[in-house]
Amino acid sequence: MNLLVSYNWLKEYLPGLKASPEEVAEKLSLHAFSVERVRRMDEGLDPHIVVGRIEKIEPHPKADKLRITRIATDVDGSPRMIVCGGSNLYEGQLVAVALPGAKVRWHGEGEPVELKPAEIRGVKSEGMICAANEIGLYEMFPHKEREILDLTGTGAKVGMPVA
């Protein structure tokens, strides 16, 4: 059986923990159980991808499967409008938001592309609400097609980098 444990989670339960993740892994391997690898979750993640909160969702006037969202990111002080086709969106949800300049894999496939503000069926979109596979986190957050990464309840805070 494999067990994934967050170093930050360990620090919550062991407030005096000062050792690095690698040192903790070594000590656990020597005294308790084998640690196969230490994986840095921020490895390869774009710094332009931050946590945002969906403040409002409206239907797109020209597309049944798209919605217009107002997202708070606390990056520049004002909310941004993002067109999204995610099937699991709800108001108050914390999501991964790729800001213009971020590199993502469109639908989790191909080479990363750099995001720019775009007009989607006549509506300006200032970023992208991401699925886990679009930012390299599918292994940690498997999901169905068209589902975005829901960070609600993970301890994520608006404006912080996703990593």
PLY file of the C-alpha trace (Angstrom):
ply
format ascii 1.0
element vertex 163
property float x
property float y
property float z
element edge 162
property int vertex1
property int vertex2
end_header
0.00 0.00 0.00
1.27 3.47 -0.88
0.72 6.41 1.40
1.16 10.04 0.36
1.84 12.46 3.21
2.20 16.21 2.92
5.21 17.72 4.68
3.06 20.77 5.55
0.46 18.45 7.09
3.17 16.80 9.19
4.30 20.24 10.41
0.74 20.99 11.57
0.76 17.91 13.79
4.41 18.26 14.81
4.79 22.02 15.45
8.45 21.73 16.50
9.47 20.02 13.24
12.54 21.77 11.84
14.00 19.03 9.64
13.74 19.28 5.85
11.41 16.93 3.96
14.44 14.89 2.88
15.69 14.58 6.48
12.23 13.49 7.67
12.10 10.86 4.90
15.54 9.54 5.89
14.61 9.29 9.58
11.29 7.59 8.81
13.08 5.08 6.58
15.57 4.27 9.33
13.07 3.99 12.20
9.58 3.23 10.94
8.86 2.43 7.32
10.41 2.88 3.90
9.98 6.21 2.13
10.24 5.58 -1.60
10.54 9.19 -2.71
10.10 12.81 -1.76
8.18 14.78 -4.34
8.13 18.55 -4.35
4.64 19.62 -5.36
5.86 23.00 -6.63
8.31 21.38 -9.03
7.46 22.47 -12.55
4.49 24.61 -11.51
4.24 28.05 -13.05
4.40 30.94 -10.54
1.62 32.69 -12.52
-0.86 30.07 -11.25
-2.55 31.24 -8.05
-5.52 30.35 -5.89
-8.71 32.24 -6.73
-12.23 32.27 -5.28
-15.27 32.18 -7.58
-17.43 35.13 -6.53
-20.10 34.90 -9.22
-21.11 32.57 -12.06
-23.31 33.55 -15.00
-24.27 31.65 -18.15
-22.38 32.57 -21.31
-24.81 34.28 -23.71
-23.42 32.48 -26.77
-22.42 29.02 -25.48
-24.40 26.44 -23.49
-21.36 24.70 -21.95
-19.44 27.86 -21.04
-19.94 30.16 -18.07
-18.62 33.57 -17.15
-17.03 33.71 -13.71
-15.87 36.60 -11.54
-12.76 35.49 -9.69
-10.98 37.12 -6.72
-7.23 36.43 -6.81
-5.96 39.28 -4.60
-3.17 39.71 -7.16
-4.01 43.21 -8.35
-6.89 44.09 -6.05
-9.70 43.73 -8.56
-11.64 40.62 -9.59
-11.09 39.22 -13.06
-13.61 37.78 -15.48
-12.79 34.30 -16.79
-14.78 32.21 -19.24
-14.75 28.56 -18.20
-16.25 25.28 -19.39
-15.71 23.38 -16.13
-18.61 21.17 -15.07
-18.08 21.41 -11.30
-18.01 25.17 -10.67
-19.84 26.78 -7.74
-19.78 30.19 -6.06
-17.32 30.39 -3.16
-15.15 27.62 -4.61
-11.35 27.93 -4.43
-9.72 27.12 -7.76
-6.35 27.18 -9.52
-6.24 30.28 -11.75
-3.65 30.65 -14.49
-3.04 34.35 -15.00
-1.87 35.82 -18.32
1.76 34.77 -18.79
1.25 31.33 -17.21
2.11 28.22 -19.21
-0.44 25.39 -19.12
-1.17 22.22 -21.07
-4.50 22.72 -22.84
-6.78 19.91 -21.59
-3.63 18.29 -20.15
-2.17 17.48 -23.56
0.66 18.68 -25.76
3.33 21.23 -25.03
2.64 24.05 -22.56
1.16 27.19 -24.09
1.45 30.70 -22.68
-1.88 32.26 -21.73
-2.87 35.70 -22.93
-6.11 37.60 -22.36
-8.57 36.32 -24.97
-12.07 36.86 -26.25
-14.14 33.67 -26.12
-17.33 33.87 -28.17
-17.51 37.61 -27.67
-16.65 37.70 -23.95
-13.24 38.84 -22.66
-11.45 36.25 -20.48
-8.52 37.32 -18.27
-7.00 33.94 -17.46
-8.02 30.32 -17.08
-9.52 28.22 -14.30
-7.45 25.05 -14.44
-8.01 21.34 -14.19
-5.31 19.38 -12.35
-4.03 17.79 -15.57
-3.51 21.22 -17.16
-0.97 22.20 -14.49
0.73 18.85 -13.85
-1.18 17.78 -10.72
-3.39 14.99 -12.08
-1.56 12.32 -10.07
-2.51 14.10 -6.83
-5.99 15.22 -7.96
-7.49 12.77 -10.49
-10.67 14.09 -12.07
-13.28 13.52 -14.73
-13.23 15.28 -18.06
-14.31 18.95 -17.82
-13.77 19.09 -14.03
-11.58 21.86 -12.67
-9.27 21.54 -9.65
-11.33 22.23 -6.51
-9.01 23.55 -3.77
-11.81 24.26 -1.30
-11.06 22.63 2.03
-7.35 22.13 1.32
-6.11 25.06 3.38
-5.33 27.07 0.23
-5.72 30.83 0.53
-6.77 33.29 -2.19
-3.78 34.86 -3.94
-1.21 32.30 -2.83
0.67 30.30 -5.48
-0.96 26.91 -6.11
2.31 25.13 -5.28
0 1
1 2
2 3
3 4
4 5
5 6
6 7
7 8
8 9
9 10
10 11
11 12
12 13
13 14
14 15
15 16
16 17
17 18
18 19
19 20
20 21
21 22
22 23
23 24
24 25
25 26
26 27
27 28
28 29
29 30
30 31
31 32
32 33
33 34
34 35
35 36
36 37
37 38
38 39
39 40
40 41
41 42
42 43
43 44
44 45
45 46
46 47
47 48
48 49
49 50
50 51
51 52
52 53
53 54
54 55
55 56
56 57
57 58
58 59
59 60
60 61
61 62
62 63
63 64
64 65
65 66
66 67
67 68
68 69
69 70
70 71
71 72
72 73
73 74
74 75
75 76
76 77
77 78
78 79
79 80
80 81
81 82
82 83
83 84
84 85
85 86
86 87
87 88
88 89
89 90
90 91
91 92
92 93
93 94
94 95
95 96
96 97
97 98
98 99
99 100
100 101
101 102
102 103
103 104
104 105
105 106
106 107
107 108
108 109
109 110
110 111
111 112
112 113
113 114
114 115
115 116
116 117
117 118
118 119
119 120
120 121
121 122
122 123
123 124
124 125
125 126
126 127
127 128
128 129
129 130
130 131
131 132
132 133
133 134
134 135
135 136
136 137
137 138
138 139
139 140
140 141
141 142
142 143
143 144
144 145
145 146
146 147
147 148
148 149
149 150
150 151
151 152
152 153
153 154
154 155
155 156
156 157
157 158
158 159
159 160
160 161
161 162
